[in-house]
């Protein structure tokens, strides 16, 4: 039996819980859009062709923002192709994913879907093959009330009221040689600055995200952020981070500790941004938009090869997640919350079918993957302030990260109560967690749930959608407060 403790004190505040932490991502990639959020012939399709079953699951997931339309896709995208009468929209080759894009769904349909789902749209701009003029045109089309060619075109296309999109990504992963229009840091930084400056001439209150590194393992990591921010510091609000993790060569222990790398990534980018700010003698702080993160078995995709033809909405990146994936995923979510002072927006990539918490069958069922549950519980229960908890936990040795604590945890606190989110990384035994909550004055455990399974590789399927789901944890003591966390588990403990 492993033993661990943590102390909760509402005075130890990190930052308010940021609702934008619970953002996701919809890209024109694989079946994310077509047969994902949109399938006109589906039994649940509404009058606009959107799947009601996916809308219901999106609301249950607790999504706050959705980044669109990419991703790698955006770096070759012509937004004009996706507006106006659908029968007149051109079909285009998508170089990013070697597919054919029909453009049945574009910016107006996406915003309409966002309104139905109750989420905030977050728009990405093509700074790969395009630039300032196309960005300004899209901004005018989306946000200008009326009286210009593009705002009146939006109204003629059925959207009389402005879309009111405030958060914009200035390109995507421009550090990556796989990106259409890949640039050096200085080239991209100049283009991003010029685009941001022009966009603010149209609308001053925009929130703009500059491209950071697409991975902390990139050879240009650190230097890229510094050069980009030297060009854009006074013009943007965020620098982006992207990170994906997978179990490699059967090394489950390292995989369960992958949030260690995310923590390093965040701290490194914060240090770089603050260094640039100090050199520029600026009082401004640049926040992080961690607008792509997830478990992704990238190696499987890289080994699959490129199709010979150009299919429409082929099944791509459809990872089927197991329990261990969900526990590693929960650890990443805990890390995002623990850094809420600087990570003020995030986007889980992606929402449906493509490395996603929601899976669908074309014409058929939709169900929750294992990763659905940590996200939904954190979105629903994290409220008020994020608290700095300092767990005292046994360590274990990993091949990738050295010694890592078995317990990874965070807490949030509001007038309605306190919630602890905790992961037990141990693969060989339970962890007895003692919670010191004396500073809360008489708090008791009112609910404890655990996501676990006897098989760490158990998955949910359309036929067995609840194989891995949160269930009540009866191994609870009240004086002192203790909860037994099973091996390889995600746990939510509510105090009241």
C-alpha positions as CSV (number, residue, x, y, z in Angstrom):
1,X,0.0,0.0,0.0
2,X,1.4,3.4,-1.1
3,X,0.7,6.4,1.2
4,X,0.4,10.0,0.1
5,X,-0.9,13.3,1.6
6,X,-2.0,16.7,0.3
7,X,-3.0,19.9,2.0
8,X,-5.8,22.1,0.9
9,X,-5.8,25.8,1.9
10,X,-8.0,28.4,0.1
11,X,-5.3,31.0,0.7
12,X,-3.0,29.1,-1.7
13,X,-4.5,30.4,-4.9
14,X,-2.9,30.0,-8.3
15,X,-5.5,31.8,-10.4
16,X,-9.2,31.7,-11.2
17,X,-10.4,28.6,-13.0
18,X,-10.3,29.6,-16.7
19,X,-13.3,28.4,-18.6
20,X,-11.3,28.5,-21.8
21,X,-9.2,25.7,-20.4
22,X,-12.0,23.4,-21.5
23,X,-11.8,24.3,-25.2
24,X,-11.6,21.7,-28.0
25,X,-10.8,21.7,-31.7
26,X,-12.6,21.0,-35.0
27,X,-10.5,20.6,-38.0
28,X,-11.4,19.6,-41.6
29,X,-9.5,16.4,-41.1
30,X,-10.8,12.9,-41.5
31,X,-14.3,12.4,-40.2
32,X,-14.2,15.3,-37.6
33,X,-16.5,17.5,-39.7
34,X,-18.2,15.2,-42.2
35,X,-20.0,12.3,-40.4
36,X,-18.7,13.9,-37.1
37,X,-20.5,17.2,-36.3
38,X,-22.2,17.3,-39.7
39,X,-24.2,14.5,-41.5
40,X,-27.4,15.6,-43.2
41,X,-28.7,12.1,-43.8
42,X,-28.2,10.9,-40.2
43,X,-31.4,10.0,-38.2
44,X,-30.6,12.6,-35.6
45,X,-29.7,15.4,-38.1
46,X,-31.3,18.7,-37.5
47,X,-32.5,21.2,-40.2
48,X,-28.9,22.3,-40.8
49,X,-27.5,18.8,-41.1
50,X,-25.8,18.8,-37.7
51,X,-26.0,15.6,-35.7
52,X,-28.0,16.1,-32.6
53,X,-26.4,13.2,-30.8
54,X,-23.0,14.8,-31.2
55,X,-24.4,18.2,-30.1
56,X,-25.8,16.6,-27.0
57,X,-22.4,14.9,-26.2
58,X,-20.6,18.2,-26.8
59,X,-22.7,19.9,-24.3
60,X,-22.2,17.1,-21.8
61,X,-18.5,17.2,-22.4
62,X,-18.6,20.9,-21.1
63,X,-16.8,22.5,-24.0
64,X,-16.2,26.2,-23.7
65,X,-14.4,27.2,-27.0
66,X,-13.8,25.4,-30.3
67,X,-10.8,26.2,-32.5
68,X,-11.5,26.0,-36.3
69,X,-10.8,25.1,-39.2
70,X,-7.3,23.8,-38.4
71,X,-4.7,22.8,-37.7
72,X,-2.5,21.9,-40.7
73,X,-5.6,22.2,-42.9
74,X,-5.8,26.0,-42.4
75,X,-2.4,26.7,-44.0
76,X,-3.8,26.0,-47.5
77,X,-7.5,27.1,-46.8
78,X,-9.4,29.7,-48.8
79,X,-12.2,30.7,-46.5
80,X,-14.3,32.1,-49.4
81,X,-14.7,28.5,-50.7
82,X,-16.9,27.7,-47.7
83,X,-19.5,30.5,-48.0
84,X,-22.5,31.0,-50.2
85,X,-24.8,28.5,-51.9
86,X,-23.5,25.0,-51.2
87,X,-24.1,23.8,-54.8
88,X,-21.7,26.5,-56.0
89,X,-18.8,25.8,-53.6
90,X,-15.7,24.4,-55.2
91,X,-14.0,21.1,-54.3
92,X,-10.4,21.5,-53.4
93,X,-7.3,19.4,-52.8
94,X,-6.3,19.5,-49.1
95,X,-2.5,19.1,-49.1
96,X,-2.3,18.7,-45.4
97,X,-4.2,15.4,-45.1
98,X,-4.2,14.3,-48.8
99,X,-8.0,14.5,-49.0
100,X,-10.6,16.3,-51.1
101,X,-12.4,19.1,-49.3
102,X,-16.1,19.6,-50.4
103,X,-16.5,22.9,-48.5
104,X,-20.1,21.9,-47.5
105,X,-19.2,23.3,-44.1
106,X,-17.6,26.7,-43.8
107,X,-17.4,29.6,-41.4
108,X,-21.2,30.4,-41.4
109,X,-22.1,26.7,-40.7
110,X,-19.4,26.4,-38.1
111,X,-20.6,29.5,-36.2
112,X,-24.2,28.3,-36.4
113,X,-23.1,25.0,-34.9
114,X,-21.3,26.8,-32.1
115,X,-24.4,28.7,-31.2
116,X,-26.3,25.4,-31.0
117,X,-23.6,23.8,-28.9
118,X,-23.3,26.9,-26.7
119,X,-19.6,27.3,-27.3
120,X,-17.3,30.2,-28.3
121,X,-15.8,30.0,-31.8
122,X,-12.0,30.5,-32.1
123,X,-10.9,31.1,-35.6
124,X,-7.5,30.2,-37.2
125,X,-6.1,32.2,-40.1
126,X,-4.1,31.0,-43.1
127,X,-0.7,32.5,-42.9
128,X,0.9,29.7,-44.9
129,X,-0.3,30.3,-48.5
130,X,-2.1,33.6,-47.7
131,X,-1.7,36.6,-45.4
132,X,-2.8,40.0,-44.4
133,X,-5.5,40.7,-47.0
134,X,-7.3,37.3,-46.6
135,X,-7.2,37.8,-42.8
136,X,-8.7,41.2,-43.0
137,X,-11.4,40.0,-45.5
138,X,-12.4,37.2,-43.1
139,X,-12.5,39.5,-40.1
140,X,-14.7,41.9,-42.0
141,X,-16.9,39.1,-43.2
142,X,-17.3,37.7,-39.7
143,X,-17.4,40.8,-37.4
144,X,-18.4,44.0,-39.3
145,X,-22.1,44.8,-38.7
146,X,-23.1,45.9,-42.2
147,X,-22.7,48.3,-45.0
148,X,-19.6,46.9,-46.7
149,X,-19.3,44.3,-49.5
150,X,-18.2,41.5,-47.2
151,X,-20.5,42.2,-44.2
152,X,-23.4,42.5,-46.6
153,X,-22.3,39.2,-48.3
154,X,-22.5,37.5,-44.9
155,X,-26.0,38.9,-44.4
156,X,-27.0,37.7,-47.9
157,X,-25.6,34.3,-46.9
158,X,-28.1,34.1,-44.0
159,X,-26.1,35.6,-41.1
160,X,-27.5,39.1,-40.6
161,X,-25.9,39.6,-37.2
162,X,-22.1,39.6,-37.0
163,X,-20.4,36.4,-35.8
164,X,-18.5,38.4,-33.1
165,X,-15.4,36.2,-33.1
166,X,-12.9,37.7,-30.7
167,X,-10.1,35.0,-30.5
168,X,-8.0,34.5,-33.6
169,X,-4.9,32.3,-34.2
170,X,-2.3,33.8,-36.4
171,X,-1.6,30.7,-38.4
172,X,-0.8,27.2,-37.3
173,X,2.5,25.4,-36.5
174,X,4.5,27.6,-38.9
175,X,7.7,26.2,-37.3
176,X,7.0,22.8,-38.9
177,X,8.5,21.8,-42.3
178,X,5.3,19.7,-42.8
179,X,3.3,22.9,-42.9
180,X,2.2,24.4,-46.2
181,X,4.0,27.7,-46.3
182,X,6.5,26.8,-43.5
183,X,8.6,29.8,-42.5
184,X,11.5,30.7,-40.3
185,X,10.8,32.4,-37.0
186,X,11.8,35.8,-38.3
187,X,9.7,35.4,-41.5
188,X,6.6,34.2,-39.6
189,X,7.1,36.8,-36.8
190,X,7.1,39.7,-39.3
191,X,4.0,38.4,-41.1
192,X,2.2,37.7,-37.8
193,X,3.0,41.2,-36.6
194,X,1.8,42.9,-39.8
195,X,-1.4,40.9,-39.8
196,X,-2.1,41.6,-36.1
197,X,-1.4,45.3,-36.6
198,X,-3.8,45.5,-39.5
199,X,-6.5,43.4,-37.8
200,X,-6.4,45.8,-34.8
201,X,-7.1,48.7,-37.1
202,X,-10.4,47.0,-37.8
203,X,-11.2,45.9,-34.3
204,X,-9.1,46.8,-31.3
205,X,-10.5,44.3,-28.8
206,X,-9.4,41.1,-30.6
207,X,-7.4,38.4,-28.7
208,X,-4.6,37.2,-30.9
209,X,-2.5,34.0,-30.6
210,X,0.9,33.8,-32.2
211,X,2.3,30.4,-33.2
212,X,4.7,28.9,-30.7
213,X,6.6,25.7,-31.2
214,X,4.6,22.7,-32.4
215,X,6.5,20.5,-29.9
216,X,9.1,21.1,-27.2
217,X,11.2,18.5,-29.1
218,X,11.5,20.8,-32.2
219,X,15.2,21.8,-32.8
220,X,14.1,25.4,-32.9
221,X,12.2,25.3,-29.6
222,X,12.9,28.3,-27.4
223,X,14.7,30.2,-30.1
224,X,11.4,30.2,-32.1
225,X,9.4,31.7,-29.3
226,X,12.0,34.3,-28.6
227,X,12.3,35.5,-32.2
228,X,8.5,35.4,-32.8
229,X,7.8,37.4,-29.7
230,X,10.5,39.9,-30.4
231,X,8.4,40.8,-33.5
232,X,4.9,40.5,-32.0
233,X,5.1,41.1,-28.3
234,X,3.0,44.3,-28.1
235,X,0.5,43.1,-30.7
236,X,-0.5,39.6,-29.5
237,X,-2.0,38.3,-26.3
238,X,-1.0,34.6,-26.4
239,X,1.7,32.3,-27.6
240,X,0.6,28.8,-28.5
241,X,1.9,25.4,-27.4
242,X,1.1,22.1,-29.0
243,X,1.9,18.7,-27.5
244,X,0.8,15.1,-28.0
245,X,1.8,12.0,-26.1
246,X,1.7,8.2,-26.6
247,X,2.9,5.0,-24.9
248,X,6.1,4.0,-26.5
249,X,7.6,0.5,-26.6
250,X,5.4,-0.7,-23.7
251,X,6.8,1.9,-21.3
252,X,3.6,2.5,-19.4
253,X,5.3,4.1,-16.4
254,X,6.8,6.9,-18.6
255,X,3.6,7.4,-20.5
256,X,1.5,7.9,-17.3
257,X,4.1,10.6,-16.3
258,X,3.9,12.4,-19.7
259,X,2.5,15.5,-18.0
260,X,6.1,16.0,-16.7
261,X,7.0,17.1,-20.2
262,X,3.9,19.4,-20.5
263,X,5.0,21.1,-17.2
264,X,8.5,21.6,-18.7
265,X,7.0,22.9,-21.9
266,X,4.9,25.5,-20.1
267,X,7.6,26.7,-17.8
268,X,10.1,27.0,-20.6
269,X,7.7,29.1,-22.8
270,X,6.7,31.3,-19.8
271,X,10.4,31.9,-19.0
272,X,11.1,32.8,-22.7
273,X,8.2,35.1,-23.0
274,X,9.0,36.9,-19.8
275,X,12.6,37.2,-20.9
276,X,11.6,38.9,-24.1
277,X,9.2,41.2,-22.1
278,X,12.0,42.2,-19.8
279,X,14.3,43.0,-22.7
280,X,11.6,45.1,-24.3
281,X,10.9,46.8,-20.9
282,X,7.3,45.8,-21.2
283,X,4.9,45.4,-18.2
284,X,2.7,43.2,-20.3
285,X,2.5,39.4,-19.7
286,X,2.0,37.0,-22.6
287,X,-0.3,34.1,-21.7
288,X,-0.2,30.6,-23.2
289,X,-2.9,29.2,-25.4
290,X,-2.3,25.4,-25.3
291,X,-4.5,25.0,-28.3
292,X,-3.5,21.5,-29.3
293,X,-3.0,18.8,-26.6
294,X,-4.0,15.1,-26.3
295,X,-2.9,11.5,-26.3
296,X,-2.2,10.7,-30.0
297,X,-0.5,7.6,-31.3
298,X,1.3,9.6,-34.0
299,X,3.7,6.8,-34.8
300,X,0.7,4.7,-36.1
301,X,-0.2,7.5,-38.5
302,X,3.3,8.0,-39.7
303,X,3.7,4.3,-40.5
304,X,0.4,4.2,-42.4
305,X,1.6,5.9,-45.5
306,X,-0.2,8.3,-47.9
307,X,-3.3,7.1,-49.9
308,X,-2.9,7.0,-53.6
309,X,-6.1,8.9,-54.3
310,X,-7.7,12.0,-52.7
311,X,-10.7,10.7,-50.7
312,X,-13.5,12.8,-49.1
313,X,-13.5,12.6,-45.3
314,X,-11.5,9.3,-45.0
315,X,-11.1,7.8,-41.5
316,X,-7.9,9.3,-40.3
317,X,-6.3,9.4,-36.8
318,X,-9.2,7.4,-35.2
319,X,-7.4,6.3,-32.1
320,X,-9.5,4.2,-29.8
321,X,-8.5,5.1,-26.2
322,X,-8.1,2.8,-23.3
323,X,-8.0,3.3,-19.5
324,X,-4.3,4.1,-19.4
325,X,-4.8,6.7,-22.1
326,X,-7.5,8.3,-20.0
327,X,-5.3,8.4,-16.9
328,X,-2.4,10.0,-18.8
329,X,-4.9,12.4,-20.3
330,X,-6.2,13.3,-16.9
331,X,-2.7,14.1,-15.8
332,X,-2.3,16.5,-18.7
333,X,-5.6,18.2,-17.7
334,X,-4.4,18.5,-14.1
335,X,-1.2,20.2,-15.4
336,X,-3.2,22.7,-17.4
337,X,-5.2,23.6,-14.3
338,X,-2.1,23.8,-12.1
339,X,-0.7,26.4,-14.5
340,X,-3.9,28.5,-14.8
341,X,-2.0,31.7,-13.9
342,X,-0.4,31.6,-17.4
343,X,-2.2,28.9,-19.4
344,X,-5.5,30.8,-19.8
345,X,-6.8,29.0,-22.9
346,X,-6.5,25.4,-24.2
347,X,-8.0,23.3,-27.0
348,X,-8.2,19.5,-26.7
349,X,-7.5,18.2,-30.2
350,X,-9.9,17.1,-31.4
351,X,-13.7,16.9,-30.7
352,X,-15.1,14.0,-32.8
353,X,-13.6,10.9,-34.4
354,X,-10.1,12.3,-34.9
355,X,-8.1,11.6,-31.7
356,X,-11.3,12.5,-30.0
357,X,-13.4,11.9,-26.9
358,X,-16.5,11.4,-29.0
359,X,-16.7,8.7,-31.7
360,X,-19.4,8.2,-34.3
361,X,-20.6,5.7,-36.9
362,X,-21.6,7.1,-40.3
363,X,-25.4,6.9,-40.2
364,X,-25.2,5.2,-36.8
365,X,-24.3,5.5,-33.2
366,X,-22.2,8.0,-31.2
367,X,-20.4,7.1,-27.9
368,X,-17.9,8.4,-25.3
369,X,-14.3,7.3,-25.4
370,X,-12.5,6.8,-22.1
371,X,-10.9,10.3,-22.3
372,X,-14.4,11.9,-22.4
373,X,-14.8,11.4,-18.7
374,X,-11.9,13.3,-17.1
375,X,-12.6,16.3,-19.4
376,X,-16.3,16.3,-18.6
377,X,-15.8,16.0,-14.9
378,X,-13.2,18.7,-14.7
379,X,-15.3,21.0,-16.9
380,X,-18.3,20.5,-14.7
381,X,-16.7,20.6,-11.3
382,X,-13.7,22.9,-11.5
383,X,-14.9,26.3,-10.2
384,X,-13.7,29.3,-8.4
385,X,-10.0,29.3,-7.9
386,X,-7.3,26.8,-8.6
387,X,-5.4,26.0,-5.4
388,X,-1.8,25.1,-5.1
389,X,-1.7,21.7,-3.4
390,X,1.7,20.3,-2.5
391,X,1.3,16.5,-2.5
392,X,3.7,14.4,-0.5
393,X,4.0,11.2,-2.5
394,X,6.3,8.2,-3.1
395,X,8.4,8.4,-6.2
396,X,8.9,5.9,-8.9
397,X,11.6,5.6,-11.6
398,X,10.7,6.2,-15.2
399,X,13.0,5.6,-18.2
400,X,12.0,9.0,-19.8
401,X,11.6,11.4,-16.9
402,X,13.6,9.9,-14.0
403,X,11.9,9.9,-10.6
404,X,8.3,11.0,-10.7
405,X,5.6,11.2,-7.9
406,X,2.9,8.5,-8.0
407,X,0.4,11.1,-7.1
408,X,-0.5,14.0,-9.5
409,X,-3.2,16.3,-8.2
410,X,-4.8,19.7,-8.2
411,X,-7.8,21.3,-6.3
412,X,-10.3,24.0,-7.1
413,X,-12.3,26.0,-4.5
414,X,-15.4,28.1,-4.6
415,X,-18.2,29.0,-2.2
416,X,-20.1,25.9,-3.4
417,X,-17.3,23.5,-2.3
418,X,-13.8,22.1,-3.1
419,X,-12.9,19.5,-5.6
420,X,-9.7,17.5,-5.8
421,X,-8.7,15.9,-9.1
422,X,-6.0,13.2,-8.6
423,X,-4.2,10.6,-10.7
424,X,-2.6,7.5,-9.2
425,X,0.3,6.6,-11.6
426,X,1.2,3.4,-9.8
427,X,0.8,0.3,-11.9
428,X,1.4,-2.1,-9.0
429,X,-0.8,-1.0,-6.2
430,X,-3.4,1.4,-4.7
431,X,-2.5,4.7,-3.2
432,X,-4.0,5.8,0.2
433,X,-4.5,9.5,-0.1
434,X,-4.9,11.5,3.1
435,X,-6.4,15.0,2.7
436,X,-5.6,17.7,5.2
437,X,-8.4,20.2,4.9
438,X,-8.3,21.9,8.3
439,X,-8.2,25.3,6.6
440,X,-11.6,24.6,5.2
441,X,-13.2,24.3,8.6
442,X,-15.2,21.1,9.0
443,X,-15.1,20.0,5.4
444,X,-16.2,16.4,4.6
445,X,-16.0,14.1,1.6
446,X,-19.4,14.3,0.0
447,X,-18.6,12.3,-3.2
448,X,-15.6,10.3,-4.6
449,X,-15.6,8.8,-8.0
450,X,-12.9,6.7,-9.8
451,X,-12.2,5.9,-13.4
452,X,-10.3,2.6,-13.4
453,X,-10.5,-1.0,-14.7
454,X,-8.9,-4.3,-13.9
455,X,-7.5,-4.1,-17.5
456,X,-5.5,-0.9,-18.1
457,X,-6.1,-1.4,-21.8
458,X,-9.9,-1.7,-21.6
459,X,-11.7,0.4,-24.1
460,X,-15.2,1.7,-24.7
461,X,-17.0,0.7,-27.9
462,X,-20.3,1.3,-29.6
463,X,-21.5,-2.0,-28.2
464,X,-20.1,-1.5,-24.7
465,X,-20.0,2.3,-24.3
466,X,-19.7,2.3,-20.5
467,X,-17.0,-0.3,-20.0
468,X,-14.7,2.4,-18.6
469,X,-16.7,5.2,-16.8
470,X,-16.5,7.0,-13.5
471,X,-18.0,4.9,-10.6
472,X,-18.5,5.7,-6.9
473,X,-15.4,5.0,-4.7
474,X,-16.5,3.4,-1.5
475,X,-13.0,3.2,0.0
476,X,-13.4,6.5,1.9
477,X,-12.7,7.4,5.6
478,X,-13.8,10.7,7.1
479,X,-11.6,11.3,10.2
480,X,-8.9,11.8,9.0
481,X,-10.1,12.1,5.4
482,X,-8.7,9.3,3.3
483,X,-9.5,7.9,-0.1
484,X,-8.0,4.8,-1.6
485,X,-7.0,5.4,-5.2
486,X,-6.7,2.2,-7.3
487,X,-3.7,1.7,-9.5
488,X,-3.8,3.5,-12.8
489,X,-6.8,5.6,-12.0
490,X,-8.3,9.1,-12.4
491,X,-10.2,10.3,-9.3
492,X,-12.5,13.1,-8.4
493,X,-13.1,13.9,-4.7
494,X,-15.7,16.5,-3.7
495,X,-15.6,18.2,-0.3
496,X,-18.5,20.1,1.2
